[in-house]
Amino acid sequence: MYYFASDIHLGAGDPETARRTERRFVAWLDAAGRDAEAIFLLGDIFDFWFEYRRVVPKGFVRTLGKLAELTDRGVRVVFFTGNHDMWVGDYLARECGVEIHTAPQEVTLAGQRLFLAHGDNMRIEGQPALRLLSTRCSGRGRCGGSSPGACIPIWR
């Protein structure tokens, strides 16, 4: 099973809202991890992530611990940077075992070719397939995150 999430914006809002969003996301990761072959995080998982050589943002311990737990169990976790978390260095890869991509990728999953990207600032004029992919929640996914309309689609 492959799972996809984007635009969770961990850390956004007041402390209570931020904590509630993180708990919901960790619960989703936990549920997805039960049968996931891979989990694809398609950008803006964090509302702001700026990583220095030896310093990372405080907080997010529940999420970081869950990501490490998933990869320790053999679940592939693939993180694509978005416009809010593009300053990722090697911390998530080194400490949590997450694969990091800073550019869109074309992948084959279950025999299907997919174009994976966060999507912000992509030129999609004249490319109907990309325009379709950029639309908000279509009703096929579970809506979540802190942004209205953000989707956590599940592909079976």
VONU-774131 format. One record per atom (N, C-alpha, C): residue number from 1; x, y, z. Coordinates in steps of 0.1 Angstrom, whole numbers. Layout:
 resi     u     v     w
  NUM     X     Y     Z
...
This chain:
 resi     u     v     w
    1     8   -12     0
    1     0     0     0
    1     9    12     0
    2     5    22    -7
    2    12    35    -8
    2     3    46    -2
    3     9    55     6
    3     2    66    12
    3     9    79     8
    4     1    89     7
    4     6   102     3
    4     0   113    13
    5     8   123    17
    5     3   134    25
    5    11   146    21
    6     4   158    22
    6    11   170    20
    6     3   181    27
    7    10   193    29
    7     4   205    35
    7    -2   202    48
    8     5   195    57
    8     1   193    71
    8     4   206    79
    9    15   213    76
    9    19   225    82
    9    21   224    97
   10    28   214   101
   10    31   212   116
   10    37   225   121
   11    32   229   133
   11    37   241   140
   11    29   253   137
   12    20   253   127
   12    11   264   124
   12     1   267   134
   13    -3   279   136
   13   -14   282   145
   13    -9   284   160
   14   -19   285   169
   14   -16   286   183
   14   -10   273   188
   15    -4   273   200
   15     2   260   205
   15    -8   248   206
   16   -20   251   210
   16   -30   240   211
   16   -34   234   197
   17   -36   243   188
   17   -39   239   174
   17   -27   231   168
   18   -15   236   170
   18    -3   229   165
   18    -2   216   171
   19    -4   214   184
   19    -2   201   190
   19   -13   192   186
   20   -25   197   184
   20   -36   188   179
   20   -33   183   165
   21   -28   192   156
   21   -25   188   143
   21   -14   178   143
   22    -4   180   151
   22     7   170   151
   22     2   156   156
   23    -7   156   166
   23   -12   143   171
   23   -20   136   161
   24   -28   144   153
   24   -36   138   142
   24   -27   132   132
   25   -17   139   128
   25    -8   135   118
   25     0   122   122
   26     4   122   135
   26    11   110   140
   26     2    98   140
   27   -11   100   144
   27   -21    90   144
   27   -22    84   130
   28   -23    93   120
   28   -24    89   106
   28   -12    81   102
   29     0    86   105
   29    13    79   102
   29    12    65   108
   30     8    64   121
   30     7    51   128
   30    -3    42   120
   31   -14    47   116
   31   -24    38   109
   31   -18    34    95
   32   -13    44    88
   32    -7    41    75
   32     4    31    76
   33    12    32    86
   33    24    23    88
   33    20     9    90
   34     8     6    93
   34     4    -8    96
   34     5   -17    83
   35     3   -11    71
   35     4   -19    59
   35    11   -12    48
   36    18    -1    51
   36    25     7    41
   36    37     0    36
   37    38     1    23
   37    51    -2    16
   37    59    10    16
   38    53    22    14
   38    59    35    14
   38    49    45    17
   39    54    56    23
   39    47    68    27
   39    54    79    20
   40    47    87    12
   40    53    98     5
   40    47   111    11
   41    56   119    16
   41    53   132    22
   41    57   143    12
   42    47   149     6
   42    48   158    -6
   42    49   173    -3
   43    56   176     7
   43    59   190    10
   43    50   197    20
   44    56   207    26
   44    49   215    36
   44    44   206    47
   45    51   196    51
   45    48   188    63
   45    50   197    75
   46    60   205    75
   46    63   215    85
   46    59   229    80
   47    53   237    89
   47    50   250    85
   47    63   258    82
   48    73   255    90
   48    86   261    88
   48    97   252    93
   49   106   249    84
   49   118   241    88
   49   130   247    82
   50   139   251    90
   50   152   257    86
   50   162   250    94
   51   170   242    87
   51   180   234    94
   51   194   239    92
   52   201   240   103
   52   215   244   103
   52   223   231   104
   53   236   232   102
   53   245   221   102
   53   243   212   115
   54   242   219   127
   54   241   212   139
   54   228   215   147
   55   219   223   141
   55   207   227   148
   55   195   225   139
   56   184   220   145
   56   171   218   138
   56   161   225   147
   57   149   228   141
   57   139   235   148
   57   134   226   160
   58   131   233   171
   58   126   226   183
   58   112   222   180
   59   108   211   187
   59    94   206   186
   59    94   194   176
   60    82   190   173
   60    79   179   164
   60    85   166   168
   61    87   164   181
   61    93   152   186
   61    84   140   183
   62    71   141   184
   62    62   130   181
   62    63   126   167
   63    63   135   158
   63    65   132   143
   63    78   126   140
   64    89   132   145
   64   102   127   142
   64   104   113   148
   65    99   111   160
   65   100    97   165
   65    92    87   157
   66    80    91   152
   66    72    82   144
   66    79    79   131
   67    84    89   125
   67    92    87   112
   67   103    77   114
   68   111    79   125
   68   122    70   128
   68   117    56   130
   69   106    55   138
   69   100    42   141
   69    96    35   128
   70    89    42   119
   70    85    36   106
   70    96    31    98
   71   107    39    96
   71   118    35    88
   71   126    24    95
   72   126    24   108
   72   133    13   115
   72   125    -1   113
   73   112     0   111
   73   104   -12   108
   73   105   -16    93
   74   112    -8    85
   74   113   -11    71
   74   103    -4    62
   75    95     5    67
   75    86    13    59
   75    94    24    52
   76    93    25    39
   76   100    35    31
   76    93    48    33
   77    99    59    38
   77    93    72    40
   77   101    81    30
   78    94    88    21
   78   100    96    11
   78    95   111    13
   79   104   120    15
   79   100   134    19
   79   104   143     7
   80    94   150     1
   80    97   160    -9
   80    96   173    -3
   81   105   182    -5
   81   104   195     1
   81    94   204    -5
   82    88   212     3
   82    78   222    -2
   82    83   236     0
   83    75   246    -2
   83    79   259    -1
   83    80   264    14
   84    75   256    23
   84    76   259    37
   84    87   251    44
   85    92   240    38
   85   102   232    44
   85   114   228    35
   86   117   238    26
   86   127   236    16
   86   141   236    21
   87   143   240    34
   87   156   242    39
   87   160   229    47
   88   155   218    43
   88   159   205    49
   88   173   202    45
   89   181   198    55
   89   195   193    53
   89   195   178    53
   90   204   173    61
   90   206   158    62
   90   200   152    75
   91   194   161    84
   91   189   156    96
   91   179   145    95
   92   168   147    87
   92   157   137    86
   92   162   124    80
   93   172   125    71
   93   178   113    65
   93   186   106    75
   94   195   113    81
   94   205   108    91
   94   198   102   103
   95   189   110   109
   95   184   106   122
   95   171    98   121
   96   163   100   110
   96   150    94   109
   96   149    83    98
   97   159    83    90
   97   160    73    79
   97   151    77    67
   98   147    89    66
   98   138    94    56
   98   146    97    43
   99   140    94    31
   99   146    97    18
   99   142   112    15
  100   151   120    11
  100   148   134     8
  100   149   137    -6
  101   139   144   -12
  101   140   149   -26
  101   137   163   -26
  102   145   171   -33
  102   143   186   -34
  102   138   190   -47
  103   135   180   -56
  103   130   183   -69
  103   119   172   -72
  104   110   175   -81
  104   100   165   -85
  104   107   153   -90
  105   100   142   -89
  105   105   129   -94
  105    94   121  -101
  106    98   114  -111
  106    89   105  -118
  106    92    91  -112
  107    82    84  -107
  107    84    71  -101
  107    74    61  -107
  108    77    48  -106
  108    68    38  -109
  108    64    30   -97
  109    51    30   -94
  109    46    23   -82
  109    35    14   -87
  110    35     1   -83
  110    25    -9   -87
  110    23    -8  -102
  111    34    -6  -110
  111    33    -6  -124
  111    27     6  -130
  112    25    17  -122
  112    20    29  -127
  112    31    40  -126
  113    32    48  -137
  113    42    59  -136
  113    35    71  -130
  114    41    77  -120
  114    36    89  -113
  114    46   100  -113
  115    41   112  -114
  115    49   124  -112
  115    47   129   -98
  116    57   129   -90
  116    55   134   -76
  116    62   147   -73
  117    55   156   -67
  117    61   169   -64
  117    52   176   -54
  118    57   187   -48
  118    49   195   -39
  118    39   203   -47
  119    44   209   -58
  119    35   216   -67
  119    35   231   -66
  120    38   237   -55
  120    38   252   -54
  120    49   257   -64
  121    45   268   -70
  121    54   275   -80
  121    57   267   -92
  122    50   256   -95
  122    52   249  -107
  122    44   256  -118
  123    50   256  -130
  123    44   262  -142
  123    35   251  -148
  124    22   253  -147
  124    12   243  -152
  124     4   248  -163
  125     6   260  -168
  125    -2   265  -179
  125     1   256  -191
  126   -10   252  -198
  126    -8   244  -210
  126    -5   230  -207
  127    -6   226  -194
  127    -3   212  -191
  127   -15   207  -183
  128   -26   203  -190
  128   -38   199  -183
  128   -37   189  -172
  129   -28   179  -174
  129   -26   168  -164
  129   -21   174  -151
  130   -12   183  -152
  130    -6   189  -140
  130   -17   199  -133
  131   -24   206  -142
  131   -35   214  -136
  131   -45   206  -129
  132   -49   194  -134
  132   -58   186  -127
  132   -52   181  -114
  133   -39   177  -114
  133   -33   173  -102
  133   -32   184   -91
  134   -32   196   -95
  134   -31   207   -85
  134   -44   211   -79
  135   -55   205   -82
  135   -68   208   -76
  135   -68   204   -62
  136   -76   210   -54
  136   -78   206   -40
  136   -86   193   -38
  137   -88   189   -26
  137   -94   176   -23
  137  -106   173   -32
  138  -105   161   -38
  138  -115   157   -48
  138  -126   148   -42
  139  -124   145   -29
  139  -134   136   -23
  139  -129   122   -22
  140  -118   119   -29
  140  -112   106   -29
  140  -103   104   -17
  141   -98   114   -11
  141   -89   113     0
  141   -95   116    13
  142   -88   115    23
  142   -93   119    37
  142   -87   133    39
  143   -96   142    41
  143   -91   156    44
  143   -86   157    58
  144   -75   165    59
  144   -69   166    72
  144   -59   178    72
  145   -50   178    81
  145   -40   188    81
  145   -46   201    87
  146   -38   211    87
  146   -43   224    93
  146   -48   233    83
  147   -46   230    70
  147   -51   239    59
  147   -65   234    54
  148   -75   242    53
  148   -87   238    48
  148   -85   232    34
  149   -91   221    31
  149   -90   215    18
  149   -77   207    15
  150   -68   206    25
  150   -56   198    24
  150   -60   183    23
  151   -54   176    15
  151   -58   162    13
  151   -47   152    18
  152   -52   141    23
  152   -43   130    26
  152   -49   118    18
  153   -46   118     4
  153   -52   107    -4
  153   -45    94    -1
  154   -53    83    -2
  154   -48    70     0
  154   -50    62   -13
  155   -39    57   -18
  155   -40    49   -31
  155   -39    35   -28
  156   -49    27   -31
  156   -50    12   -29
  156   -48     5   -42
